[in-house]
Amino acid sequence: MAIFGKKKSEVESYNEITVMNALKKGDMNVKLSALIFGFGNIVNKQIIKGLLFLLVEVAYIAYMILVGGKTIVDFITLGTKVTGSQLNPETNLMENVIGDNSMLCLLYGVVTIFITAAFILFWREVIKSAYNTYLLKQRGKEIPSFIDDIKSLFDTNLHKTLMALPLIGIVVFTVMPLFFMILMAFTNYDRDHPVPGKLFDWVGLENFGRIFNAQSSLGRTFWPVLGWTIVWAIFATFLNYIMGMVLAIIINREGTKLKAMWRFIFVLTIAVPQFVSLLIIRTMLQPNGAVNVLLRNLGLQGQSDYLPFFADVTWARVTIIIVNLWVGIPYTMLQCTGILQNIPAELYESAKVDGANAVITFFKITLPYMLFVTAPNLITSFIGNINNFNVIFLLSGGQPSCAEYYKGTAGKTDLLVTWLYKITINNKDYNLGAVIGILTFVICATVSLIVYRNTGSYKNEEEFQ
């Protein structure tokens, strides 16, 4: 929470205030504010603000006494009482007893941790506010009233007012759920520990050890799936990029006629929802689909023969890459078209005067310019392909299946993201799904940061300006 009602010069000095300096250099009122929220403000006649600070402290203490303390204990133990039948000594009859829900114990514990973190940040601001009020009084300056604080919310501190709600939304609906899911990776919450019937417990790094162990069933699944994920992302990204660029160059060249018509034809594939296109193609490529039936009718293969588009590993992977080209090239073509039209014509004219042919012009002018402008988007596309759920799930469904993989949860064309889906939704191994999600994020974040920091877009920002 920000403290309001200060002139610009005073706001700058306020931002330089630290809790350590406040506790060292402040008077007794400032130091007491660390224990009794708002004490320093109330003493210096900022009564309403001081009482609001105190109200927050009282509310937090009441929450921890009534609810928060138990949620922290349950967070540590993840529940101790199991749901089931229990003998009632008074009636000598078996009765159903509702036990603890480990998932709720984990969730409520995370909520309490975030509330505590917010309270600590609030505590820092309370001390800084008390110290700032003390400094204003020492300098003989006017101490802002509560009305001044409210007015500043719509003036000098308007940015804080506008950012408050989005920030709260990000924390509540993004950061907190992510933290909850990350913690799940350190438990044994799987199909053998369903809630609320059974309890799950903390297991530390055991799940990560199982994933990284190449000799275990999980390891024999993770490493091949990771390898195919990287191969797929490379082919899907760079083939789309190169072929889309070439297509854009061909359409935009001076000798090409009916440019608008060609662009319309390729853009038309984007107008059709992707899931519709992928499901239609999947149906066409089945053993008795339109493609194989057509080949039989033409006498190119026997009546019992068929092309193993999704039955053979190599066929399936090549098919997926080719179909993804058909789906993705139009996007790249549109992007490259706009960039090509902004490359200075003088560069090409100078190259032509110097005797450069089309190949040299492409590698010396067009490609460097394209890479400079599109490098960030190329990285985004690569990460998007690592997490490309739609193409794999809707087209091949991970086929062909592999009995050697962990409980049959993955196929030869599954990516980490589709395997995560199957192992979580179908197999109920939520802890392993969380581990795979964390590892996928680490891979994506590492690749993005390393590659981007080595691109011309980052190093030479003004090179093409």
Secondary structure, DSSP 8 states (H G I E B T S, - for coil): -------HHHHHHHHT--HHHHHHHS-HHHHHTTTSTTHHHHHTT-HHHHHHHHHHHHHHHHHIIIIIHHHHHHHHHS-----EEEEETTTTEEEEE----HHHHHHHHHHHHHHHHHHHHHHHHHHHHHHHHHHHHHTT-----HHHHHHHTTTTTHHHHHHHHHHHHHIIIIIHHHHHHHHHTTB--STTS-TTTS---B-TTHHHHHHH-TTSHHHHHHHHHHHHHHHHHHHHHHHHHHHHHHHHHHHHSTT---HHHHHHHHHHHHHS-HHHHHHHHHHHTSTTSHHHHHHHHTTSS-TT----TTTSHHHHHHHHHHHHHHHHHHHHHHHHHHHHTTS-HHHHHHHHHTT--HHHHIIIIIHHHHHHHHHHHHHHHHHHHHT-HHHHHHHTTT-SB-TTSGGG--BTT--HHHHHHIIIIIT--HHHHHHHHHHHHHHHHHHHHHHHHTSHHHH-TTTT-
